[in-house]
Amino acid sequence: MSNIWVTSDTHFGHDKDFIWKARGYCSIQEHDEDLIKKWNEHIKPDDIVYHLGDVIMGEAEHGLECLKKLNGEIH
């Protein structure tokens, strides 16, 4: 059975220290890698995820690569 999740503000690629430093990271790369790891620990491949906004705040290509690594059917 699938779970349904709601989230927002992942800010993949947002290389401003007020984003990643405030969340306890040393770089945006560390932030993005850890966010993907934690996401996939909780969200299974068949889960449904509604992402409400601020998904990618940097280069689109980098953000799309991050999204490809995430579990779930993302809307």
N, CA, C and O atoms as CSV, one atom per row, in Angstrom:
chain,resi,resn,atom,element,x,y,z
A,1,MET,N,N,0.838,-1.188,0.000
A,1,MET,CA,C,0.000,0.000,0.000
A,1,MET,C,C,0.882,1.250,0.000
A,1,MET,O,O,1.853,1.335,0.752
A,2,SER,N,N,0.539,2.201,-0.836
A,2,SER,CA,C,1.301,3.448,-0.952
A,2,SER,C,C,0.932,4.424,0.148
A,2,SER,O,O,-0.209,4.481,0.606
A,3,ASN,N,N,1.920,5.179,0.552
A,3,ASN,CA,C,1.681,6.306,1.440
A,3,ASN,C,C,1.591,7.569,0.606
A,3,ASN,O,O,2.091,7.608,-0.518
A,4,ILE,N,N,0.960,8.599,1.142
A,4,ILE,CA,C,0.897,9.908,0.494
A,4,ILE,C,C,1.652,10.891,1.371
A,4,ILE,O,O,1.422,10.973,2.578
A,5,TRP,N,N,2.557,11.637,0.749
A,5,TRP,CA,C,3.392,12.620,1.440
A,5,TRP,C,C,3.170,13.993,0.823
A,5,TRP,O,O,2.839,14.107,-0.358
A,6,VAL,N,N,3.355,15.033,1.628
A,6,VAL,CA,C,3.305,16.420,1.160
A,6,VAL,C,C,4.554,17.122,1.674
A,6,VAL,O,O,4.893,17.018,2.853
A,7,THR,N,N,5.232,17.833,0.788
A,7,THR,CA,C,6.449,18.536,1.186
A,7,THR,C,C,6.595,19.812,0.358
A,7,THR,O,O,5.808,20.070,-0.553
A,8,SER,N,N,7.603,20.595,0.686
A,8,SER,CA,C,7.948,21.794,-0.100
A,8,SER,C,C,9.356,22.239,0.277
A,8,SER,O,O,9.953,21.733,1.227
A,9,ASP,N,N,9.860,23.179,-0.475
A,9,ASP,CA,C,11.100,23.894,-0.142
A,9,ASP,C,C,12.342,23.027,-0.030
A,9,ASP,O,O,13.125,23.201,0.903
A,10,THR,N,N,12.543,22.101,-0.955
A,10,THR,CA,C,13.792,21.339,-0.953
A,10,THR,C,C,14.973,22.207,-1.391
A,10,THR,O,O,16.102,21.982,-0.953
A,11,HIS,N,N,14.724,23.187,-2.244
A,11,HIS,CA,C,15.759,24.135,-2.671
A,11,HIS,C,C,17.003,23.449,-3.235
A,11,HIS,O,O,18.122,23.876,-2.950
A,12,PHE,N,N,16.823,22.388,-4.035
A,12,PHE,CA,C,17.982,21.727,-4.634
A,12,PHE,C,C,18.812,22.734,-5.423
A,12,PHE,O,O,18.288,23.473,-6.257
A,13,GLY,N,N,20.115,22.751,-5.145
A,13,GLY,CA,C,21.040,23.603,-5.877
A,13,GLY,C,C,21.071,25.054,-5.457
A,13,GLY,O,O,21.789,25.842,-6.073
A,14,HIS,N,N,20.328,25.446,-4.437
A,14,HIS,CA,C,20.264,26.850,-4.015
A,14,HIS,C,C,21.521,27.192,-3.213
A,14,HIS,O,O,21.559,27.044,-1.991
A,15,ASP,N,N,22.531,27.645,-3.920
A,15,ASP,CA,C,23.847,27.862,-3.312
A,15,ASP,C,C,23.948,29.214,-2.603
A,15,ASP,O,O,24.790,30.047,-2.938
A,16,LYS,N,N,23.090,29.406,-1.639
A,16,LYS,CA,C,23.142,30.578,-0.756
A,16,LYS,C,C,23.258,30.036,0.660
A,16,LYS,O,O,22.457,29.200,1.077
A,17,ASP,N,N,24.256,30.512,1.398
A,17,ASP,CA,C,24.503,29.913,2.706
A,17,ASP,C,C,23.344,30.065,3.688
A,17,ASP,O,O,23.271,29.317,4.664
A,18,PHE,N,N,22.442,31.008,3.457
A,18,PHE,CA,C,21.300,31.116,4.364
A,18,PHE,C,C,20.335,29.938,4.195
A,18,PHE,O,O,19.464,29.724,5.038
A,19,ILE,N,N,20.489,29.174,3.106
A,19,ILE,CA,C,19.689,27.958,2.914
A,19,ILE,C,C,20.396,26.773,3.558
A,19,ILE,O,O,19.858,26.164,4.483
A,20,TRP,N,N,21.582,26.439,3.090
A,20,TRP,CA,C,22.234,25.223,3.576
A,20,TRP,C,C,22.886,25.382,4.940
A,20,TRP,O,O,22.873,24.444,5.736
A,21,LYS,N,N,23.452,26.538,5.227
A,21,LYS,CA,C,24.117,26.732,6.524
A,21,LYS,C,C,23.089,26.718,7.658
A,21,LYS,O,O,23.341,26.153,8.722
A,22,ALA,N,N,21.952,27.333,7.429
A,22,ALA,CA,C,20.897,27.363,8.452
A,22,ALA,C,C,20.365,25.960,8.745
A,22,ALA,O,O,19.821,25.712,9.821
A,23,ARG,N,N,20.520,25.053,7.798
A,23,ARG,CA,C,20.063,23.666,7.977
A,23,ARG,C,C,21.180,22.770,8.506
A,23,ARG,O,O,20.992,21.560,8.632
A,24,GLY,N,N,22.349,23.355,8.819
A,24,GLY,CA,C,23.441,22.609,9.438
A,24,GLY,C,C,24.436,21.966,8.489
A,24,GLY,O,O,25.161,21.054,8.885
A,25,TYR,N,N,24.487,22.426,7.230
A,25,TYR,CA,C,25.392,21.837,6.246
A,25,TYR,C,C,26.556,22.778,5.946
A,25,TYR,O,O,26.493,23.979,6.209
A,26,CYS,N,N,27.626,22.196,5.384
A,26,CYS,CA,C,28.815,22.967,5.023
A,26,CYS,C,C,28.812,23.429,3.571
A,26,CYS,O,O,29.630,24.265,3.188
A,27,SER,N,N,27.892,22.891,2.750
A,27,SER,CA,C,27.810,23.268,1.337
A,27,SER,C,C,26.457,22.837,0.795
A,27,SER,O,O,25.751,22.042,1.416
A,28,ILE,N,N,26.107,23.364,-0.361
A,28,ILE,CA,C,24.861,22.959,-1.004
A,28,ILE,C,C,24.959,21.510,-1.487
A,28,ILE,O,O,23.952,20.803,-1.516
A,29,GLN,N,N,26.147,21.066,-1.863
A,29,GLN,CA,C,26.314,19.678,-2.289
A,29,GLN,C,C,26.015,18.726,-1.128
A,29,GLN,O,O,25.326,17.721,-1.304
A,30,GLU,N,N,26.533,19.047,0.053
A,30,GLU,CA,C,26.265,18.227,1.234
A,30,GLU,C,C,24.766,18.235,1.563
A,30,GLU,O,O,24.189,17.201,1.899
A,31,HIS,N,N,24.155,19.406,1.461
A,31,HIS,CA,C,22.712,19.547,1.698
A,31,HIS,C,C,21.914,18.646,0.763
A,31,HIS,O,O,21.072,17.866,1.208
A,32,ASP,N,N,22.185,18.759,-0.540
A,32,ASP,CA,C,21.414,18.010,-1.527
A,32,ASP,C,C,21.591,16.503,-1.357
A,32,ASP,O,O,20.616,15.755,-1.421
A,33,GLU,N,N,22.827,16.054,-1.143
A,33,GLU,CA,C,23.092,14.622,-0.975
A,33,GLU,C,C,22.389,14.073,0.266
A,33,GLU,O,O,21.815,12.985,0.218
A,34,ASP,N,N,22.427,14.803,1.362
A,34,ASP,CA,C,21.793,14.335,2.589
A,34,ASP,C,C,20.274,14.365,2.473
A,34,ASP,O,O,19.595,13.475,2.984
A,35,LEU,N,N,19.736,15.385,1.804
A,35,LEU,CA,C,18.294,15.454,1.619
A,35,LEU,C,C,17.795,14.258,0.798
A,35,LEU,O,O,16.760,13.676,1.124
A,36,ILE,N,N,18.514,13.894,-0.250
A,36,ILE,CA,C,18.156,12.729,-1.062
A,36,ILE,C,C,18.205,11.463,-0.210
A,36,ILE,O,O,17.295,10.635,-0.269
A,37,LYS,N,N,19.261,11.313,0.578
A,37,LYS,CA,C,19.412,10.137,1.437
A,37,LYS,C,C,18.249,10.034,2.423
A,37,LYS,O,O,17.643,8.971,2.557
A,38,LYS,N,N,17.937,11.126,3.109
A,38,LYS,CA,C,16.867,11.115,4.113
A,38,LYS,C,C,15.498,10.899,3.464
A,38,LYS,O,O,14.661,10.174,4.002
A,39,TRP,N,N,15.274,11.526,2.313
A,39,TRP,CA,C,14.026,11.347,1.570
A,39,TRP,C,C,13.808,9.867,1.284
A,39,TRP,O,O,12.741,9.321,1.565
A,40,ASN,N,N,14.834,9.221,0.721
A,40,ASN,CA,C,14.709,7.830,0.311
A,40,ASN,C,C,14.634,6.860,1.486
A,40,ASN,O,O,14.184,5.727,1.319
A,41,GLU,N,N,15.063,7.282,2.660
A,41,GLU,CA,C,14.913,6.459,3.861
A,41,GLU,C,C,13.446,6.380,4.287
A,41,GLU,O,O,13.032,5.394,4.897
A,42,HIS,N,N,12.660,7.407,3.970
A,42,HIS,CA,C,11.262,7.481,4.408
A,42,HIS,C,C,10.257,7.192,3.299
A,42,HIS,O,O,9.212,6.588,3.540
A,43,ILE,N,N,10.574,7.622,2.099
A,43,ILE,CA,C,9.635,7.508,0.981
A,43,ILE,C,C,10.022,6.316,0.122
A,43,ILE,O,O,11.163,6.195,-0.323
A,44,LYS,N,N,9.065,5.449,-0.098
A,44,LYS,CA,C,9.286,4.239,-0.887
A,44,LYS,C,C,8.954,4.512,-2.360
A,44,LYS,O,O,8.226,5.455,-2.673
A,45,PRO,N,N,9.487,3.687,-3.253
A,45,PRO,CA,C,9.270,3.927,-4.696
A,45,PRO,C,C,7.805,4.034,-5.115
A,45,PRO,O,O,7.495,4.754,-6.064
A,46,ASP,N,N,6.902,3.338,-4.431
A,46,ASP,CA,C,5.494,3.386,-4.843
A,46,ASP,C,C,4.669,4.418,-4.068
A,46,ASP,O,O,3.454,4.495,-4.251
A,47,ASP,N,N,5.312,5.208,-3.207
A,47,ASP,CA,C,4.609,6.274,-2.495
A,47,ASP,C,C,4.299,7.432,-3.436
A,47,ASP,O,O,4.944,7.598,-4.471
A,48,ILE,N,N,3.315,8.220,-3.065
A,48,ILE,CA,C,2.925,9.408,-3.828
A,48,ILE,C,C,3.364,10.635,-3.035
A,48,ILE,O,O,3.110,10.732,-1.834
A,49,VAL,N,N,4.029,11.575,-3.719
A,49,VAL,CA,C,4.529,12.777,-3.067
A,49,VAL,C,C,4.004,14.010,-3.797
A,49,VAL,O,O,4.138,14.122,-5.015
A,50,TYR,N,N,3.409,14.926,-3.051
A,50,TYR,CA,C,3.007,16.228,-3.589
A,50,TYR,C,C,4.030,17.247,-3.105
A,50,TYR,O,O,4.124,17.531,-1.911
A,51,HIS,N,N,4.791,17.791,-4.042
A,51,HIS,CA,C,5.806,18.804,-3.710
A,51,HIS,C,C,5.216,20.155,-4.069
A,51,HIS,O,O,4.952,20.436,-5.238
A,52,LEU,N,N,5.011,20.990,-3.060
A,52,LEU,CA,C,4.225,22.208,-3.240
A,52,LEU,C,C,5.001,23.412,-3.752
A,52,LEU,O,O,4.388,24.420,-4.102
A,53,GLY,N,N,6.306,23.343,-3.807
A,53,GLY,CA,C,7.017,24.482,-4.383
A,53,GLY,C,C,8.450,24.594,-3.928
A,53,GLY,O,O,8.884,23.900,-3.008
A,54,ASP,N,N,9.184,25.483,-4.587
A,54,ASP,CA,C,10.603,25.720,-4.339
A,54,ASP,C,C,11.396,24.415,-4.363
A,54,ASP,O,O,12.157,24.107,-3.445
A,55,VAL,N,N,11.194,23.669,-5.430
A,55,VAL,CA,C,11.866,22.382,-5.603
A,55,VAL,C,C,13.329,22.611,-5.963
A,55,VAL,O,O,14.229,22.107,-5.291
A,56,ILE,N,N,13.558,23.372,-7.021
A,56,ILE,CA,C,14.901,23.652,-7.534
A,56,ILE,C,C,15.119,25.154,-7.496
A,56,ILE,O,O,14.309,25.919,-8.021
A,57,MET,N,N,16.194,25.570,-6.886
A,57,MET,CA,C,16.481,27.008,-6.798
A,57,MET,C,C,17.862,27.329,-7.360
A,57,MET,O,O,18.397,28.412,-7.121
A,58,GLY,N,N,18.431,26.400,-8.099
A,58,GLY,CA,C,19.734,26.594,-8.719
A,58,GLY,C,C,19.647,26.205,-10.182
A,58,GLY,O,O,18.624,26.412,-10.835
A,59,GLU,N,N,20.733,25.638,-10.688
A,59,GLU,CA,C,20.756,25.203,-12.079
A,59,GLU,C,C,19.742,24.082,-12.294
A,59,GLU,O,O,19.703,23.119,-11.529
A,60,ALA,N,N,18.938,24.209,-13.321
A,60,ALA,CA,C,17.881,23.233,-13.601
A,60,ALA,C,C,18.443,21.829,-13.795
A,60,ALA,O,O,17.867,20.862,-13.295
A,61,GLU,N,N,19.545,21.702,-14.505
A,61,GLU,CA,C,20.113,20.385,-14.778
A,61,GLU,C,C,20.476,19.660,-13.482
A,61,GLU,O,O,20.181,18.476,-13.325
A,62,HIS,N,N,21.112,20.369,-12.563
A,62,HIS,CA,C,21.472,19.780,-11.270
A,62,HIS,C,C,20.206,19.378,-10.503
A,62,HIS,O,O,20.134,18.274,-9.962
A,63,GLY,N,N,19.235,20.248,-10.457
A,63,GLY,CA,C,17.998,19.973,-9.746
A,63,GLY,C,C,17.265,18.774,-10.309
A,63,GLY,O,O,16.736,17.958,-9.555
A,64,LEU,N,N,17.228,18.658,-11.629
A,64,LEU,CA,C,16.570,17.517,-12.259
A,64,LEU,C,C,17.304,16.212,-11.954
A,64,LEU,O,O,16.673,15.169,-11.781
A,65,GLU,N,N,18.635,16.270,-11.889
A,65,GLU,CA,C,19.403,15.076,-11.510
A,65,GLU,C,C,19.079,14.669,-10.073
A,65,GLU,O,O,18.990,13.476,-9.781
A,66,CYS,N,N,18.904,15.622,-9.182
A,66,CYS,CA,C,18.513,15.323,-7.804
A,66,CYS,C,C,17.138,14.669,-7.786
A,66,CYS,O,O,16.935,13.673,-7.091
A,67,LEU,N,N,16.202,15.213,-8.534
A,67,LEU,CA,C,14.841,14.662,-8.566
A,67,LEU,C,C,14.816,13.216,-9.059
A,67,LEU,O,O,14.026,12.406,-8.574
A,68,LYS,N,N,15.672,12.897,-10.010
A,68,LYS,CA,C,15.731,11.531,-10.551
A,68,LYS,C,C,16.154,10.521,-9.489
A,68,LYS,O,O,15.847,9.335,-9.609
A,69,LYS,N,N,16.844,10.970,-8.470
A,69,LYS,CA,C,17.339,10.084,-7.413
A,69,LYS,C,C,16.322,9.856,-6.298
A,69,LYS,O,O,16.543,9.020,-5.422
A,70,LEU,N,N,15.219,10.585,-6.322
A,70,LEU,CA,C,14.236,10.509,-5.251
A,70,LEU,C,C,13.219,9.410,-5.486
A,70,LEU,O,O,12.742,9.213,-6.603
A,71,ASN,N,N,12.893,8.695,-4.414
A,71,ASN,CA,C,11.820,7.707,-4.467
A,71,ASN,C,C,10.477,8.400,-4.560
A,71,ASN,O,O,10.342,9.577,-4.226
A,72,GLY,N,N,9.487,7.651,-5.020
A,72,GLY,CA,C,8.110,8.133,-5.033
A,72,GLY,C,C,7.698,8.690,-6.384
A,72,GLY,O,O,8.521,9.035,-7.231
A,73,GLU,N,N,6.392,8.760,-6.541
A,73,GLU,CA,C,5.769,9.400,-7.710
A,73,GLU,C,C,5.519,10.849,-7.310
A,73,GLU,O,O,4.608,11.138,-6.534
A,74,ILE,N,N,6.330,11.757,-7.843
A,74,ILE,CA,C,6.311,13.151,-7.403
A,74,ILE,C,C,5.415,13.988,-8.318
A,74,ILE,O,O,5.541,13.949,-9.541
A,75,HIS,N,N,4.511,14.740,-7.699
A,75,HIS,CA,C,3.602,15.632,-8.418
A,75,HIS,C,C,3.898,17.067,-8.025
A,75,HIS,O,O,3.246,17.989,-8.515
